[in-house]
Amino acid sequence: MENEHNPAVESLRREQKTQRREERELTPDQKLDKALKDTFPASDPVAEQVPITPGAAEETK
């Protein structure tokens, strides 16, 4: 299978990269506000999602 250039895939990758960069720059309060907006309206409690990579070094605060 040949690796073809697909503009939709490239656009998605650029968008995801931008979203990850913006996510890293958020303060804890901004992360909580985003979590509230992402879960509204819902009856479940708010929980900030913290993705982890297996085997990655732990972050220090």
mmCIF file of the C-alpha atoms, coordinates in Angstrom:
data_MODEL
# 
_entry.id   MODEL 
# 
loop_
_atom_site.group_PDB 
_atom_site.id 
_atom_site.type_symbol 
_atom_site.label_atom_id 
_atom_site.label_alt_id 
_atom_site.label_comp_id 
_atom_site.label_asym_id 
_atom_site.label_entity_id 
_atom_site.label_seq_id 
_atom_site.pdbx_PDB_ins_code 
_atom_site.Cartn_x 
_atom_site.Cartn_y 
_atom_site.Cartn_z 
_atom_site.occupancy 
_atom_site.B_iso_or_equiv 
_atom_site.pdbx_formal_charge 
_atom_site.auth_seq_id 
_atom_site.auth_comp_id 
_atom_site.auth_asym_id 
_atom_site.auth_atom_id 
_atom_site.pdbx_PDB_model_num 
ATOM 1  C CA . MET A 1 1  ? 0.000   0.000  0.000  1.00 0.00 ? 1  MET A CA 1 
ATOM 2  C CA . GLU A 1 2  ? 1.461   3.308  -1.033 1.00 0.00 ? 2  GLU A CA 1 
ATOM 3  C CA . ASN A 1 3  ? 1.638   6.272  1.344  1.00 0.00 ? 3  ASN A CA 1 
ATOM 4  C CA . GLU A 1 4  ? -0.418  8.863  -0.533 1.00 0.00 ? 4  GLU A CA 1 
ATOM 5  C CA . HIS A 1 5  ? -0.723  12.542 0.374  1.00 0.00 ? 5  HIS A CA 1 
ATOM 6  C CA . ASN A 1 6  ? -4.216  13.137 1.693  1.00 0.00 ? 6  ASN A CA 1 
ATOM 7  C CA . PRO A 1 7  ? -5.131  16.784 2.442  1.00 0.00 ? 7  PRO A CA 1 
ATOM 8  C CA . ALA A 1 8  ? -7.861  15.752 4.889  1.00 0.00 ? 8  ALA A CA 1 
ATOM 9  C CA . VAL A 1 9  ? -5.433  13.649 6.938  1.00 0.00 ? 9  VAL A CA 1 
ATOM 10 C CA . GLU A 1 10 ? -2.836  16.441 6.947  1.00 0.00 ? 10 GLU A CA 1 
ATOM 11 C CA . SER A 1 11 ? -5.464  18.973 8.038  1.00 0.00 ? 11 SER A CA 1 
ATOM 12 C CA . LEU A 1 12 ? -6.618  16.701 10.864 1.00 0.00 ? 12 LEU A CA 1 
ATOM 13 C CA . ARG A 1 13 ? -3.033  16.202 12.062 1.00 0.00 ? 13 ARG A CA 1 
ATOM 14 C CA . ARG A 1 14 ? -2.378  19.969 12.075 1.00 0.00 ? 14 ARG A CA 1 
ATOM 15 C CA . GLU A 1 15 ? -5.617  20.614 13.962 1.00 0.00 ? 15 GLU A CA 1 
ATOM 16 C CA . GLN A 1 16 ? -4.840  17.930 16.568 1.00 0.00 ? 16 GLN A CA 1 
ATOM 17 C CA . LYS A 1 17 ? -1.305  19.290 17.034 1.00 0.00 ? 17 LYS A CA 1 
ATOM 18 C CA . THR A 1 18 ? -2.710  22.776 17.643 1.00 0.00 ? 18 THR A CA 1 
ATOM 19 C CA . GLN A 1 19 ? -5.265  21.424 20.120 1.00 0.00 ? 19 GLN A CA 1 
ATOM 20 C CA . ARG A 1 20 ? -2.571  19.525 22.058 1.00 0.00 ? 20 ARG A CA 1 
ATOM 21 C CA . ARG A 1 21 ? -0.361  22.623 22.223 1.00 0.00 ? 21 ARG A CA 1 
ATOM 22 C CA . GLU A 1 22 ? -3.268  24.781 23.452 1.00 0.00 ? 22 GLU A CA 1 
ATOM 23 C CA . GLU A 1 23 ? -4.191  22.110 26.019 1.00 0.00 ? 23 GLU A CA 1 
ATOM 24 C CA . ARG A 1 24 ? -0.633  22.132 27.467 1.00 0.00 ? 24 ARG A CA 1 
ATOM 25 C CA . GLU A 1 25 ? -0.715  25.921 27.874 1.00 0.00 ? 25 GLU A CA 1 
ATOM 26 C CA . LEU A 1 26 ? -3.890  25.947 30.003 1.00 0.00 ? 26 LEU A CA 1 
ATOM 27 C CA . THR A 1 27 ? -3.712  26.789 33.703 1.00 0.00 ? 27 THR A CA 1 
ATOM 28 C CA . PRO A 1 28 ? -5.377  24.422 36.202 1.00 0.00 ? 28 PRO A CA 1 
ATOM 29 C CA . ASP A 1 29 ? -8.353  26.801 36.491 1.00 0.00 ? 29 ASP A CA 1 
ATOM 30 C CA . GLN A 1 30 ? -8.719  26.927 32.714 1.00 0.00 ? 30 GLN A CA 1 
ATOM 31 C CA . LYS A 1 31 ? -8.586  23.123 32.577 1.00 0.00 ? 31 LYS A CA 1 
ATOM 32 C CA . LEU A 1 32 ? -11.377 22.921 35.157 1.00 0.00 ? 32 LEU A CA 1 
ATOM 33 C CA . ASP A 1 33 ? -13.481 25.432 33.211 1.00 0.00 ? 33 ASP A CA 1 
ATOM 34 C CA . LYS A 1 34 ? -12.958 23.400 30.029 1.00 0.00 ? 34 LYS A CA 1 
ATOM 35 C CA . ALA A 1 35 ? -13.911 20.186 31.833 1.00 0.00 ? 35 ALA A CA 1 
ATOM 36 C CA . LEU A 1 36 ? -17.098 21.853 33.073 1.00 0.00 ? 36 LEU A CA 1 
ATOM 37 C CA . LYS A 1 37 ? -18.013 23.036 29.575 1.00 0.00 ? 37 LYS A CA 1 
ATOM 38 C CA . ASP A 1 38 ? -17.216 19.628 28.044 1.00 0.00 ? 38 ASP A CA 1 
ATOM 39 C CA . THR A 1 39 ? -19.459 17.753 30.505 1.00 0.00 ? 39 THR A CA 1 
ATOM 40 C CA . PHE A 1 40 ? -22.411 20.165 30.652 1.00 0.00 ? 40 PHE A CA 1 
ATOM 41 C CA . PRO A 1 41 ? -25.260 19.245 30.875 1.00 0.00 ? 41 PRO A CA 1 
ATOM 42 C CA . ALA A 1 42 ? -24.716 15.960 32.578 1.00 0.00 ? 42 ALA A CA 1 
ATOM 43 C CA . SER A 1 43 ? -25.443 14.367 35.906 1.00 0.00 ? 43 SER A CA 1 
ATOM 44 C CA . ASP A 1 44 ? -21.942 12.906 36.256 1.00 0.00 ? 44 ASP A CA 1 
ATOM 45 C CA . PRO A 1 45 ? -19.384 14.720 38.392 1.00 0.00 ? 45 PRO A CA 1 
ATOM 46 C CA . VAL A 1 46 ? -16.733 16.754 36.617 1.00 0.00 ? 46 VAL A CA 1 
ATOM 47 C CA . ALA A 1 47 ? -13.356 15.095 36.221 1.00 0.00 ? 47 ALA A CA 1 
ATOM 48 C CA . GLU A 1 48 ? -10.459 16.606 34.342 1.00 0.00 ? 48 GLU A CA 1 
ATOM 49 C CA . GLN A 1 49 ? -9.045  14.102 31.899 1.00 0.00 ? 49 GLN A CA 1 
ATOM 50 C CA . VAL A 1 50 ? -5.325  13.568 32.220 1.00 0.00 ? 50 VAL A CA 1 
ATOM 51 C CA . PRO A 1 51 ? -4.003  11.394 29.409 1.00 0.00 ? 51 PRO A CA 1 
ATOM 52 C CA . ILE A 1 52 ? -1.058  9.206  30.289 1.00 0.00 ? 52 ILE A CA 1 
ATOM 53 C CA . THR A 1 53 ? 1.462   7.371  28.192 1.00 0.00 ? 53 THR A CA 1 
ATOM 54 C CA . PRO A 1 54 ? 2.455   3.946  29.483 1.00 0.00 ? 54 PRO A CA 1 
ATOM 55 C CA . GLY A 1 55 ? 6.097   3.956  30.482 1.00 0.00 ? 55 GLY A CA 1 
ATOM 56 C CA . ALA A 1 56 ? 6.399   7.743  30.356 1.00 0.00 ? 56 ALA A CA 1 
ATOM 57 C CA . ALA A 1 57 ? 8.150   9.636  33.117 1.00 0.00 ? 57 ALA A CA 1 
ATOM 58 C CA . GLU A 1 58 ? 5.873   11.198 35.702 1.00 0.00 ? 58 GLU A CA 1 
ATOM 59 C CA . GLU A 1 59 ? 5.443   14.965 35.631 1.00 0.00 ? 59 GLU A CA 1 
ATOM 60 C CA . THR A 1 60 ? 6.391   16.967 38.687 1.00 0.00 ? 60 THR A CA 1 
ATOM 61 C CA . LYS A 1 61 ? 4.345   19.963 39.738 1.00 0.00 ? 61 LYS A CA 1 
# 
